[in-house]
């Protein structure tokens, strides 16, 4: 199957993943030294919510629209809210930024971005989007292969985001191998892995990290059960390796807030588990 994120841009999974991503980056930016942001499945970087693909599924109406329409606490997740609104002058929701665009907006001039994508059209969009930023390097190549080829980085600090579509039966196995190899090459980096949770095939994710010696592994699962179809996506999981110090004190309350906005009091849940001892 040919995965195209334009059908799913701005859905509840994007809101959970991208808000968490910005919180992790903000934590890393508390130190002055340069860092590297490495995105293994970058996508197109920017999406039209009024395009044919997004209008066909209308998943963004159960995601970013719900979040922006929430009036209970406009102070919550303010950096994420501001960046999404910056893509939509006048307040009319039409565009949604992907992870590369969001990361680039808050990273500094001394920080680098490596963006990997296998789809030629999406790669072309990335090159156009970042054509004036010399510190952004875009690769038309497999993100897992790029991790092994381009690491270790010259920077001592960094964040690797891995959020594949999980369409291939071997995806989880490939992901495990890629992360294990990358961690051997660049053990000081933070690794943030996204994974889907569905009604019929909930993913038991994360036990494998215990055998690889990873440190400070935080697992968060947010379920919203917002969709009616039994086989649809009902939640998002995040696995963070080398979790920055005290990150959970800010991230967990944010995701619990989101779970109630996106899933309501009946379905919204946020479960937190440490898979390794905190150092």
C-alpha positions as CSV (number, residue, x, y, z in Angstrom):
1,X,0.0,0.0,0.0
2,X,1.2,3.5,-0.8
3,X,0.9,5.6,2.3
4,X,0.1,9.3,1.7
5,X,0.0,11.4,4.9
6,X,-2.0,14.1,3.1
7,X,-5.1,11.9,3.9
8,X,-4.3,11.9,7.6
9,X,-2.7,15.3,8.2
10,X,-3.8,17.1,11.3
11,X,-5.6,14.0,12.8
12,X,-5.5,13.3,16.5
13,X,-2.3,11.2,16.1
14,X,-0.6,14.2,14.6
15,X,-1.7,16.5,17.4
16,X,-0.4,14.1,20.0
17,X,2.9,13.4,18.2
18,X,3.7,16.9,17.2
19,X,2.8,18.6,20.5
20,X,5.0,16.0,22.3
21,X,7.8,16.6,19.7
22,X,7.9,20.3,20.4
23,X,8.0,19.7,24.2
24,X,11.0,17.4,23.8
25,X,12.8,19.9,21.6
26,X,12.1,22.8,23.9
27,X,13.6,20.7,26.7
28,X,16.8,20.1,24.7
29,X,17.0,23.8,23.8
30,X,17.5,24.7,27.4
31,X,21.2,24.0,26.8
32,X,23.3,26.2,24.5
33,X,25.2,23.6,22.6
34,X,24.1,22.8,19.0
35,X,21.9,19.8,18.4
36,X,20.8,17.7,15.5
37,X,17.2,16.9,14.6
38,X,16.9,13.7,12.5
39,X,13.5,12.8,11.0
40,X,13.5,9.3,9.4
41,X,10.0,9.6,7.8
42,X,9.7,13.3,7.1
43,X,6.7,13.4,4.8
44,X,6.0,16.5,2.7
45,X,6.4,18.9,5.7
46,X,3.2,20.9,5.0
47,X,-0.3,19.9,4.1
48,X,-3.5,21.5,2.6
49,X,-6.5,20.6,4.7
50,X,-8.8,21.8,2.0
51,X,-7.2,19.6,-0.6
52,X,-8.9,16.6,-2.1
53,X,-7.1,14.0,0.1
54,X,-7.7,15.7,3.4
55,X,-11.4,16.5,2.5
56,X,-11.9,12.8,1.6
57,X,-11.2,11.6,5.1
58,X,-11.7,14.8,7.2
59,X,-9.6,13.3,9.9
60,X,-8.3,16.8,10.8
61,X,-11.8,17.7,12.1
62,X,-11.3,15.1,14.9
63,X,-7.8,16.3,15.6
64,X,-6.4,19.8,15.1
65,X,-9.8,21.4,14.8
66,X,-10.9,19.9,18.1
67,X,-7.8,21.2,19.7
68,X,-8.0,24.7,18.3
69,X,-11.7,25.0,19.1
70,X,-11.1,24.1,22.7
71,X,-11.9,27.2,24.9
72,X,-11.3,25.7,28.3
73,X,-7.6,26.5,28.5
74,X,-6.0,28.4,25.7
75,X,-2.8,28.6,27.7
76,X,-2.2,24.8,27.3
77,X,0.3,23.8,24.7
78,X,0.7,27.4,23.6
79,X,3.8,27.0,21.5
80,X,2.2,24.3,19.4
81,X,-1.0,26.3,19.1
82,X,0.8,29.4,18.0
83,X,2.8,27.5,15.3
84,X,-0.3,25.9,13.8
85,X,-2.1,29.3,13.8
86,X,0.9,30.9,12.1
87,X,0.2,28.6,9.2
88,X,-3.3,29.9,9.0
89,X,-3.4,33.7,8.9
90,X,-6.8,35.1,9.6
91,X,-7.7,32.2,11.9
92,X,-9.3,30.0,9.2
93,X,-7.9,26.5,9.4
94,X,-6.6,25.4,6.0
95,X,-3.0,24.2,6.4
96,X,-1.3,21.9,8.8
97,X,2.5,21.7,9.4
98,X,4.4,18.5,9.5
99,X,7.1,17.6,12.0
100,X,10.0,19.0,9.9
101,X,8.3,22.5,9.6
102,X,7.5,22.5,13.3
103,X,11.0,21.5,14.4
104,X,12.6,24.0,12.1
105,X,10.5,26.9,13.5
106,X,11.9,26.5,17.0
107,X,15.4,25.2,16.3
108,X,18.2,27.8,16.3
109,X,20.7,28.8,13.6
110,X,23.4,26.6,15.1
111,X,21.2,23.5,15.0
112,X,21.0,21.1,12.0
113,X,18.1,19.1,10.5
114,X,18.4,15.9,8.6
115,X,15.1,14.9,6.8
116,X,14.7,11.6,5.1
117,X,11.9,10.6,2.8
118,X,11.4,7.9,0.1
119,X,8.6,9.5,-1.8
120,X,9.9,11.7,-4.6
121,X,6.9,14.1,-4.6
122,X,7.2,14.6,-0.8
123,X,10.9,15.1,-1.0
124,X,10.4,17.8,-3.7
125,X,8.0,19.5,-1.3
126,X,10.6,19.4,1.4
127,X,13.3,20.9,-0.8
128,X,11.0,23.7,-1.8
129,X,9.9,24.3,1.8
130,X,13.5,24.5,3.1
131,X,15.4,25.9,0.2
132,X,16.6,29.0,2.1
133,X,17.8,27.1,5.2
134,X,21.4,25.9,4.8
135,X,21.3,23.9,8.0
136,X,18.5,21.6,6.7
137,X,19.7,18.5,4.8
138,X,17.1,16.6,2.8
139,X,17.7,13.0,1.6
140,X,15.7,10.9,-0.8
141,X,16.5,7.7,0.9
142,X,15.3,5.1,3.4
143,X,15.4,6.7,6.9
144,X,16.6,3.5,8.6
145,X,19.5,3.1,6.2
146,X,20.3,6.8,6.6
147,X,20.6,6.4,10.4
148,X,23.3,3.8,9.9
149,X,25.1,5.8,7.2
150,X,25.0,9.3,8.7
151,X,25.5,8.6,12.4
152,X,27.3,9.3,14.6
153,X,26.7,13.0,14.2
154,X,29.2,15.7,14.8
155,X,26.9,17.2,17.4
156,X,27.0,15.7,20.9
157,X,23.3,16.2,21.4
158,X,20.2,15.5,19.3
159,X,16.8,14.1,18.7
160,X,15.8,11.3,16.3
161,X,12.1,11.0,15.4
162,X,10.9,7.7,14.0
163,X,7.2,7.6,13.0
164,X,6.8,5.1,10.1
165,X,3.3,4.2,8.7
166,X,3.5,0.6,10.0
167,X,2.0,-0.7,6.8
168,X,4.6,-3.5,6.2
169,X,4.5,-6.7,8.4
170,X,8.2,-6.3,9.1
171,X,8.0,-2.7,10.1
172,X,8.4,-3.2,13.8
173,X,11.3,-5.6,13.3
174,X,13.0,-3.1,11.0
175,X,12.4,-0.3,13.5
176,X,14.0,-2.3,16.3
177,X,17.1,-3.0,14.3
178,X,17.4,0.6,13.1
179,X,17.1,2.0,16.6
180,X,19.5,-0.6,18.1
181,X,22.1,0.2,15.5
182,X,21.6,4.0,15.8
183,X,21.9,3.9,19.6
184,X,25.2,2.0,19.3
185,X,26.5,4.8,17.0
186,X,25.0,7.7,18.9
187,X,24.1,6.6,22.4
188,X,23.7,10.1,23.8
189,X,20.8,11.2,21.5
190,X,17.2,11.2,22.4
191,X,15.1,8.7,20.4
192,X,11.3,9.3,20.0
193,X,9.3,6.5,18.5
194,X,5.7,6.8,17.5
195,X,3.4,3.8,17.1
196,X,-0.3,3.3,16.4
197,X,-3.0,1.7,18.6
198,X,-6.0,0.2,17.0
199,X,-9.2,-1.5,18.1
200,X,-8.5,-4.9,16.6
201,X,-4.7,-4.9,16.7
202,X,-3.3,-3.0,19.7
203,X,0.5,-2.9,19.4
204,X,2.4,-4.3,22.4
205,X,5.3,-2.0,22.0
206,X,8.4,-1.5,24.0
207,X,9.3,-4.6,25.9
208,X,12.2,-5.2,23.5
209,X,14.1,-2.1,24.8
210,X,14.8,-3.9,28.1
211,X,17.1,-6.3,26.3
212,X,19.1,-3.7,24.5
213,X,20.4,-1.6,27.4
214,X,18.6,1.6,26.6
215,X,18.4,4.2,29.4
216,X,15.6,6.3,30.7
217,X,12.9,4.8,28.5
218,X,9.5,6.5,28.9
219,X,6.4,4.9,27.4
220,X,3.2,7.0,27.0
221,X,0.0,5.8,25.4
222,X,-2.9,8.1,24.6
223,X,-6.2,6.6,23.5
224,X,-9.2,8.7,22.3
225,X,-11.5,6.1,20.8
226,X,-12.8,8.9,18.7
227,X,-13.7,6.9,15.5
228,X,-16.6,4.6,14.9
229,X,-15.0,2.0,12.6
230,X,-13.7,-1.0,14.6
231,X,-10.4,-1.3,12.7
232,X,-9.6,2.4,12.8
233,X,-6.8,4.1,14.8
234,X,-7.9,4.8,18.3
235,X,-4.7,5.9,20.0
236,X,-1.0,6.9,19.8
237,X,1.9,5.5,21.6
238,X,5.2,7.3,22.2
239,X,8.4,5.6,23.3
240,X,11.2,8.0,24.4
241,X,14.7,6.7,24.9
242,X,17.2,8.8,26.9
243,X,14.3,10.8,28.2
244,X,15.5,14.3,29.1
245,X,15.6,15.1,32.8
246,X,12.2,15.9,34.2
247,X,10.5,15.9,30.8
248,X,7.6,13.8,32.1
249,X,6.7,16.6,34.6
250,X,5.6,18.8,31.6
251,X,4.8,16.3,28.9
252,X,2.5,13.9,30.8
253,X,0.1,16.7,32.0
254,X,0.0,18.0,28.4
255,X,-0.9,14.7,26.9
256,X,-3.5,14.0,29.6
257,X,-5.1,17.3,28.7
258,X,-5.1,16.4,25.0
259,X,-6.6,13.0,25.7
260,X,-9.7,14.7,27.2
261,X,-9.9,17.2,24.4
262,X,-9.6,14.6,21.6
263,X,-11.4,11.7,23.3
264,X,-13.7,13.4,25.7
265,X,-14.2,12.4,29.3
266,X,-15.6,8.9,28.3
267,X,-12.8,7.7,26.1
268,X,-9.7,9.9,26.6
269,X,-7.0,8.2,28.5
270,X,-3.3,8.6,29.1
271,X,-1.2,5.8,30.4
272,X,2.5,6.3,31.5
273,X,5.1,3.6,32.2
274,X,8.9,3.7,32.7
275,X,10.5,0.7,30.9
276,X,13.9,1.2,32.5
277,X,15.1,2.7,35.7
278,X,15.6,6.5,35.6
279,X,19.3,7.5,35.9
